[in-house]
Structures are given as C-alpha cells and as structure tokens.
Amino acid sequence: MSTLPLCPLCQSAFAYEDGPLLICAECSHEWSATDAAPVADSAAVVRDGVGNVLVDGDTVSVIKDLKIKGSSQVLKVGTRVKNIRLVEGDHNIDCRIDGIGAMKLKSEFVKKA
C-alpha cells in the first residue's frame, strides 16, 4: 500500500512522485511533498482592475470598451453591471447586462462601483 498523501484537490489516492513533486494521476495537480498545508486553487481571491477584492453580489463598472464576440455590439466604458457572480475559469465574472443578456467577463476589465 502506498504511503503517499491524498491529492489536496480531488482527494485521489493515485498520486506518484516525480522528483521533489507529487502528482495526482487523476486531476494532474502538482504539489510539493514538503508542503504542510497545501492551499486549494478554489480559495483564490478575485480582484478587479484596480486591486479591489470582488465578492458575489457586487456592482461593477466596465473600464475599457469590450467587443462582444460573435456580435457587432460593443460594451462601452462605464457600463454598470449589478449582482455579479464569481466563477472559476479564465472569465471569472458571470453576469447579466441590460440590453445584452448573460455574459462572462474578466475581472481585469472592471472596477468595483
């Protein structure tokens, strides 16, 4: 039986050593064998374009004209977005914009209102 620890991300028992690192065979997460308390990526803090911490339900405003992919519309500077939801991924803000509909935004292009 293996004496290696469980993966801190998915709790899989299928971890293996690769030099100084441990690697999970199921989710490909890498961590150091000497880490006392590894921190999961899901606890990451989301910040806006000027460094303010964002939370679910915040109101933000757009700080740059953004072209909407697949459309000829443009999201103009100063557009206010109410009641945002933070999600995992590259576009970490999920919201609904009046006149446009549901959309995902990157936090670097908004500021907390």
N, C-alpha and C positions, 0 to 999 in steps of 0.2 A: 504494500500500500504506500502511496506517495505521502511524503511529509511536507510537501509544498502547500502554501496557504491557498485559500479560495480566491478567485478573482474578485477584487473590490467593486467592480462594476456590475457583473452579472451573476456573481456567486457560483461560477462554474468550478468544478474540481479538476478540469482538464487544463492545468497550467504546466508550462515547461520552462526550463532555464535556457537562456541564450546569453552567455557571458554574465555580466552583472545584472541583467534584467530578467524578470519573469514575464512570460507572455501567455495570454489566455488563448487557447485554441479555438474557442467558440466566437468571441467578440473581438479578438485581436488587440485587446487592451494591453499596454505595456506598463510595468511599474517596477520600481527598484526593490530588490529583496530586503534592503535595509530600511525601507520606509516603515516607520512605526504606525502611522495612521494615514493611509492614503486618502486623498480627498477626491470625491467623485466629480466629474465634469458638470453634472447637473446642478451643482450648487454655485455655479458661476454667477457673478453679478453682472447685470446688463446696464451699460452706461450709454447716455445719449452722446451727441456730437460734441458737447462742451464739457462732459465729465460728470453730469448729474446721474445719480442712480435712479433707474426706472423700475416701477412695480406695476403689477396688474391694476387696471382701472385708471391709470394716469391719463392726462390730456397732454398731447404733444403738438408741436407745430413743425412743419417741414422747413428746412433751412437751405434747400437747393432745389431748383427746378428738376423734376424727375420725369423722364419719358416713361410712359406706360407701355410695357412690352405687349405687342400684338394689337396695339391701338394707336390712333393718331392723337390721342389726348395727352396732355401734359399736366402733371401735378405741380402747381405753382408754389413758389416760396410763400410762406405764411399760412398755408392751408392748415387748419386746426383739425386734429384727429382726436376724438374723445373715446374714452373707455378702451384703451389698448389691452391686448393680451400678450404676454411674453411666451414664446415657444422656443424649442430647440431648433438649431439649424443655422444656415447662413443668413437667411432673412428672419430675424428673431422677434419681429413685432407682427402680430396678426390683428387686423382692424377692419372696420367698415367706414368708408369715406362717402359722405353725402354727394350724390350725383355721379359717383363712380362705382361703388359697391365694395365687395370684400377684396382685401388686398393684403399682401405681406410686404413689410418694409424693413430695411436695415436700420439699426439704431444709430448708426453714424450719420444719417441724413435727417435726424430730427433733434429737437431740443424740448426739454420739459417746459410746459407753459404754466 
